[in-house]
Amino acid sequence: MHAPSLALNDMAVSLKHFLLIYDYAPDYLEKRAAHRAVHLELAQASAARDELQLGGAVPSDQPPFGLLLFKAESPDVVEAFARADPYVTQRVVTSWRVREWITVVGSGALTKV
């Protein structure tokens, strides 16, 4: 099994998938409106760098939560995104965590079996 790598200054960089899980405040729908534009700008910039792959809310769970899929060499990129996100800094999100996700099936899987 191996993850794809990029040649970066003659150094191989192994990419992994990471999930960023956001726990929303009970009143997140009201809170997010004031911060949504900046949050989306941050997300679109990350996607343009091919870091953020997908992101969105899971509103039907109680409590609702957000789930963002990143592709990066380490969780540092994901943690930096969360720390800069106005949803985190303005308490739309009450807590967050990053988990490595070993993907093995599908065209975007990063671990070949």
N, C-alpha and C positions, 0 to 999 in steps of 0.2 A: 504494500500500500504506500502511496506517496501523494503528496499535495503538489499542485502545479507550482512552478517557481518562475520568477522573473529575473532576468539578468539585469543587475543594477551595479554599474561600475565593476563589472567582472565578478560580482558576488551574487550568488543565488539567494533569492528571498522566497521563502515558502509562505504561501498564503493560506489562511484559515477562515472559516466562517465563525462569527460571533453574534449572539443575540443580545440585544439591549432590551431589558424588560423594565417598563415604567409602571409603577403603581400610582394611579391617579387619585387626587384628592376627591372627597365626596362631591364637591361642587366644581369639578374640573370643567364642565361645559361652560359655566359662567366665567371662570377664571381664565380660560384659554383664549378667549376672544381678543383680549388686549395684547396678547403675546404671539398669536398664531402667525402673523406675517413674518416676524423675525425667526420664529421656529422653522417655518417652511423655507426661508432663505438659507438658513444653516443646513437644513436637510438637503436642499437642492445643490448647494455647493459641495457637500460631501458626496452626493450621488455623481456629480460632474467629475470628481476625482476617482470615481469607481470604488469608493469605500462603502457607502450606503447602497444596498441593493434593493431593499424593499422596506416599507415602514407603514404603520397604521395602527388604528385602535381595535381592540376586541371589546366592543361595547356590551355584548350580551352576557358577559360574565359579571358576577357580583363579588367583589367590586370590579369594575371595568379596568382594563390595563392596556398599555401600549406595547407593541412588539416591533423592533427594528432589526433587520438583518444586515450585518456588515461583512465585508471581505477585507481582511487586513493581515499583516504579518504578526501582530500582537494585539492584546486587548487595549493597549495604550491609546490607539486611535479612537476606539469606542468610548473609553473613559473620558478622553478630552472632549469628545462631542457632547457627552452628557453634562459635563461640568460647565460647558459654554452655553448650553441650551436654556433659553429663557423659561421653558416649561419647568426646568429643575430649579433655576435660580429664583423664580417667582412663585414657587410652591404649587404649581399646577400638578406637578409630580411630587408625591410625598416620599418616595424612595425609589431607588433603581439598582439594578444589578446587571452584570455582564457574565455571560456563560459561553464557553466555547461550544460550538455545535459541529460535530464531525459529520459531514454530509457525504453519503456514499452512493446515492441513486439520483439520477436525473442529469440533464445536460450541464447544469451548473455545479454539480458536486465537485468538491475539491479533494476528496480522498478516493482514489481508484481502488477497487477491489477486484 
